[in-house]
Structures are given as C-alpha cells and as structure tokens.
Amino acid sequence: KGLFLFDVKKKVDYFLKTKKNLRYIILAHAINASLDKTKKNLRSSNYINFERTKEIINYCFKNSVIPVYISSDAVFDGKKGNYKENDFKRPINHYGKIKDKVEKYIINKNKKFLIIRISKVFGVELNDGTFITNLLKKMRSSNKIYCAYDQKFSPIFVDDMTFYIEKLLKKNCQGIFHLSSIKEIDILSLAKKIKIFFNIKNITIIPKKINSFKILEKRPLLNTLSINKFDSLCKVKYFKLEYYLRKIKKNEK
C-alpha cells in the first residue's frame, strides 16, 4: 500500500515531480537480468543497471529520500559460502560487477541507505517463469534432465521478499541485509525432491557441474547467504522446501 510504479528508463523528474513526501525509492529494476544476458548486452546493461540507477540514487540523496537497492549474491566469488553482510566482495562475472559498482556508489555517499542482497527469487504459480516451477515443468515434459550439484545458493520466495523488506522499512533499518527463504539448496537436490513430491516417474536426473554447461559467464559455486543479521532484528518464521512445493500443488488445483 502506498507504493507506485515508475519506469527507470524515463527521466527522474518524470515519475517524481508530482510525488510529495517520498520516504523510500525501491530500486528493483534490471535489464538483461541474468548473468549471460548481461555479458551479451553489456553496454545496455551498464547503462540501465548502473548509469540510470546512479541518477535515481543522486535524486534520493539530494531530496532526503532513502534508496532501497536490491542487490545480489553475485557480488561474492562463491568460494566460501554463508556470506555475511560485511564479507569481502569479489564478483567473478559482469552482472555481479555491476551490482558491486552500484553498492559502492551508494555506500561512498555516506548517506542513509538500505541494500538488500538476495539470490534466486521464486514463485509458486506454474507459469511464473521462476526456477522451481520451470524445473517442475521441464521434468514433467522430459525423460532426462541434467542438474548442477556443485552450485549452492539461498533462494527467496517472492512474497517473503516483499514481506521482509516491508518489515525492514517499518523498523527504519539502514545498511546492508541478506534475505532468503531457504538457507541452502542446489538444483540436483531440488530436482530429486520435486520428483518424489510430485510423483514424477519417467525422469532420469543426471548430475553435472554448473560450469560445464554451455554458459557464457562463470558461476560462483558456494553463494549461500547468512541471514543472522536480519533474523536478529525481524523475527520471522521460516519454512522448508516442501512448504513451497505444497503451495505449487495447491495452485495447480
């Protein structure tokens, strides 16, 4: 409630000149929002995801508005996992490097800000285009599937993400926070649980290393996020993967 949508490709004044008493601007936009698409379209990715973002951040700081920047686990190199908010960043792909540039730009201004780092976002509608439902559809329509076993991450349910951000804003929190719904998962384990939960019988799941797939950008391997900082301030209830699988099954019905 109370939010309005803006188009980052428009001039800043286009969507702000008629809005009074702004407290926050949530920078959730992205163009070419995948690692490989970012590399293939680096010029447009940098323009929208960095240059245009800077303009809005500058507007925020000039007008006492707090920017809420949705960043990524891609700012880390994936060598240790369970990353805390103050851990050293070393992105290994262009998507992560752009996210890191925006983070540094915000932090170096020494103003009030909120940076939210997340991993893969998923939904529970069968045609929502997110990774769990996409994997389910693929498994139902194939007899063989290759799944990475060596890349671990901390995904977040889209409704959880909006709920958690709202809690942070209501508490007037500032700084950097990691958010997730599931502490750690890999695609191979996910596929095996989907197979059992949805009783998919005629499917062979073949393990494979993530960086052996035909991809343009190298993937970090251990990119799990520690959520202790958020959890210490905003006590919420967390659920196991099966909880979200039940939601998908319910929505199918």
C-alpha angles and dihedrals in degrees: 000000000000095000126122130195123241134187112236091205090065123083112276094244090053094076101024108043093082096040117094131195096015113182102175140015113201110212101204097141127117137165120209087013099192133076096249096042090052092055093045091050100031097149096054091039092055092045097053101028096043115012097041090040090055090055092056092045089052089051090051095052093045092051102039092252118142114232115220106201120196104215133172147242084241089087087079127073094229097234100122111018130205089076119195123212094258097045118124114272123222111161115199099195136050095251091057092043092056091048089049092050091054092047092052092047091054096044095047091058090069092219133124112289145151122216117190117196117199139165127215114344117217137188135198101230112104094230099039093109095233124136103258096048091041090054091049092052092047093050092051093052099042137061094208133034134178116220131186114239101178102060114083124186143161110244125197131213110236094233090049090051094055091044093050093047090050090053091051091050094048089052090049090235120178136190129039125332133181116216132190141149098208118040098214138355142151128206095247093056090044092052092050091052092047090051092055098038095049094034095237104174110172099059131105114205113206120195117228138168112257095231092052091069119096097270134142100215127052114245124225110237110208104038101146116145129223111228096186093113094054093041093053090058103032113034107206135165117254126204137206123248092262090065090063093042088056089053090054091049091048092050090051090058 
